């Protein structure tokens, strides 16, 4: 092959690639497989939901949906992978309150802005935070817990296993005007083991993580941070009922895309998710989960995300918590 022929072949190859890319870009969405990036390990609740809903929307679109697990950095690794993908809707982030809210408050030099770099797509699941003690604890209510700390002139000793739960623990301290000793854990399972064993006075945890131990008579939940009582556990009061009218916050998960994703693509994806979540299969799947479905479209989800951020921002400021 002569040099001229080689250059001509290379030019034709480039033109072919460019034509193919242009055709793909102009084709109706979706025009290839979709991937969902999950910031947690395989087998987690968010991973399972991503796979279930991914399969449902894939059937509707006639495209394969692949789930990629990219744990690390409290969701930073997954967010960065999403930001590096084209903003065309073919890459979806399974976000949660950590990467979408908490990181912006607690992490120094965060390499992304959850409000400028991500666009809310559709809510997946939601549950309140719980204040849990061992079943035979002398504390029957949050008031009992606070009264004991005041009487003994000591800090509240609250276990947590992420920055979000630390903020909730700090919130109880500022709301009750009591100092807090934060006891960090690597995971909720070990923390609850210490609560049940009497090594830890109170654990701050996702309410869904307490139900089995409650059913087994080993754990008691003093209160939850929901706006109303859980119909499955009507005897457990909310923090609002416990004397803290503004004490509401949630553990939640939702789908996001890059902020630059076109409106029509976001609308298609949101409609597909709504269809999947309200379908017979979707409702049957949700019935197997301890959490409740977070049925929020892009606008409502964005407003919810902002409210959660503003709540925790105030908590951090009052508690003197600085980004690290």
Secondary structure, 3 states (H helix, E strand, C coil): CCHHHHHHHHHHHHHHHHHHHHHHHHCCCCCCCEEEEECCCCCCHHHHHHHHHHHHHHHHHCCCEEEEECCCHHHHHHHHHHHCCCCCCCEEEEEEHHHHHHHHHHCCCCCCCCCCCEEEEEEEEEEEEEEEEECCCCCCCHHHHHHHHHHCCCCEEEEECCHHHHHHHHHHHHHHCCCEEEEECCCHHHHHHHHHHCCCCEEEEEHHHCHHHHHCCCEEEEEECCCCCCHHHCCCCECCCCCCCCCCCEEEEEEEEECCCCHHHHHHHHHHHHHHHHCHHHHHHHCCCCCEECCCCHHHHHHHHHHHHHHHHHHHHHHCCCCC
